[in-house]
Structure formats: structure tokens, C-alpha cells
Amino acid sequence: MYLAIEHRWPLIIMANGQGARLDDPRTPPPILAYTRGRWDIYDGLAEMSGWAPTIAIVSGDARGAHAGIASLADLVIATKTATFADGRAFTAPEYAKTGDVDVLVDDEHAAIATARQYLDLYNPATEGTRGEIHPTHDDMADVLPENRRRPYDMRRIITAFSDDGSALELNRDFGRSMLTYFARVEGRAIGIFANQPKSPLAGAIDADAADKAARFVERCNAYGLPIVSFVDNPGYMVGPQAESEGIARHHARPLAALHHRDVPLYTVQLRKAYGLGPYAMSGFGAGRRVPELKLAWPSVESGGMSLEGAAFLVKRKEILAASTREEGIKIRDAYAETMRDAASGVRAGRTFAFDDIIAPPATRSTIAAMIHRSPRRLPAEKPHPIDPR
């Protein structure tokens, strides 16, 4: 552990084990009387957080202290048959739903391959060769349905945008309205976070999604990875359930993480951006750090709330006075369409809301040109630790 910290070496821990033995002799206080060096496992992992990557692989049982070791690592890779125990046994798929496992794999061979892929992205020395364009790249625009109310899978956009075979998704089963990926674009390692319109929340940000985005931004910032965000967001979740889950506190985490970042941020708005949600994807744009590039597709629409909701507030008397429900909907939709035209992508570009309005297939080349103008450097000093799960 001391050598890893001293030389900034990545650390992989095979975290299978039954925890501490109760009959092991204990060193009395002060605990620094250990003869093994300056750092022990727990405080060493905390010290390494944000300095060099730490990976825990669990392929069997991780009980007690071993489960704790995994929780302190940046990345937890577990086989689907692995178990974690703290009182009772939890399966790795159960832990994946709570965010305690980042990547689920079939077996140990896949776990090691995933660890290699992650470390390859961390290493700046591997960023020389430009990757191949994904076969679906030129069809990126076809992913968005013509009907703006229909959902689509943002994973298809991310896959088409990234170098072929480079995308590594984290926390697939946790905070499902937010997607987090490591990938490459023209050979450069990047982090990608995005709203997921196909999720049960239609891309709205709840407490889990906010935590997921914030921790991902911290990880990218600590290891010098540029960030790309894809925005199609109806806002933060509101209501009694969201409040009971702590959205009032958790919603601030991605806003703070983006404000304190030092790495470049490039944002792409695909469709909607309502309320405070877009700021969780790109920062406020008026603070210490603004996005280096803000792009939009022609299909964007923005506002303080959904245009249909705004129409109901503005035209409330007329809608309530309508003789039929259908007539009320017609009044609402007519006003919403008027506002949608006023806030269209081209008009937003004319008012400098975005740096450029581009055709979807131009997204990759435009962002790649910016990334290549920003050489990647690992911070000389640790900027911050990465918040534990």
C-alpha cells in the first residue's frame, strides 16, 4: 500500500474473504505501531482515493472487513455469483442496484478484462492511436423518434459517439435515469454522463441519479479525464417520494462537483432541458467554471418547466373554461407549440444559448477537435478524494 501511494501506482485487490479473525492478536494503541509501513488497508485506500485508481474484484464471498475494503475502492467489479455480507448475505446483483457494485460480469476472466480496460483508460500513455468509428455513427440522428414524446435509448447515442468497442458502462442498475461511461473518442480517454429517456423516470434526476453523476464527475476530475454530457432532461424529480429520498440535499451534489472540476466539459443537448436539471448536466454557466463547449441538435427545446405545464399555467382560465376536455388540450398544445418554436434550436443558437447548432453526425468530430486541443495531464497534487458510495 505504501509503495502504491508513493509511486502513484494503480492498485487491484481481490477482495474475497471472511473478514477479520476474532482471535487475531491486536496491536494496542497507538495503531501506528504497525511494522508494515505507514499505510494499512483501510486508511491506505482512503489516502489513494483521487490519487491513483483502486479496483476491488469480488468473485466469491466478501464478508465483514472484506466488504468494507471493496466499498473504499474506486471501482468494484463483481461476478454475478459473488456475495457480500454485513449481517446477512447480499448477492452482487442486489449490490449493483444500490450502487455498491459498479460492474457486474460473468466470471473472473471477464472481471480481469474489465479491470485492464479501466486501467488502460486511466493511463495517459495509451492515448496515441485513434480508434475506429462505430458502425452506427452515421445513423445517430435516426435514434431520436419523430414523435418528441416517445422515449429512446441513450446508450445507442453513446455507443455511436464513442470509438468502436471502447465504451465501459458503470452502475448500470443504479440510478437508472442517469448513464455513466468511460470511453474513447479518436483515441482520447473521456468520461460520459447522460440522461436516459428510456428509464422509468424518463431521464428525470432523482437522489440516486444525482449521487451517481456527482461521484462520476469527481472520478473524472481526479484522474484528468475530459467529460462529455448528453442532455435530454425533464428536470429533477419532485413530490413526496422524491423528498422522502432526500432530493433536497442530494440534488446539490452534481452542481457542486461540476463547479469544482478542473477538467474540460463538453455538453450536447439532444432534446429537452427543463428546470434545474440541465444545470446538473452542464453547470450553471455563470460560475467559476463554464462548459468549454455547448452544442445542441436542432431538436432541442428548453424552459423553466415543460412547455405543456407552462401552457396550463399561462392559459389556465381558457383551458378550464373550455367546453370539452379535447378543446382544453387543443388550447394547451397550441400555446406549447408557439413557445416551442420560439425556443427552437436555431433560435436558441441566435441568442448565444449554445456555441453551435449541429447535425447529429457532426457531434463526434466537433468534440474530438476540442479534446485534441486540451492535452491530458494528471494533477500534480490530489485535487480531492472520490466520495465513497
Secondary structure, 3 states (H helix, E strand, C coil): CHHHHHHCCCEEEECCECCCCCCCCCCCCCHHHCCCCCCCHHHHHHHHCCCCCEEEEECCEEECHHHHHHHHCCEEEEECCCEEECCCEEEHHHHHHCCCCCEEECCHHHHHHHHHHHHHHHCHHHCCCCCCECCCHHHHHHHCCCCCCCCCCHHHHHHHHCECCCCEEECCCCCCCEEEEEEEECCEEEEEEEECCCCCCCCCECHHHHHHHHHHHHHHHHCCCCEEEEEEECCECCCHHHHHCCHHHHCHHHHHHHHCCCCCEEEEEEEEEECCHHHHHHCCCCCCCCCCEEEECCCCEEECCCHHHHHHHHCHHHHHHCCCHHHHHHHHHHHHHHHHHHCCHHHHHHCCCCCEECCHHHHHHHHHHHHCCCCCCCCCCCCCCCCCC
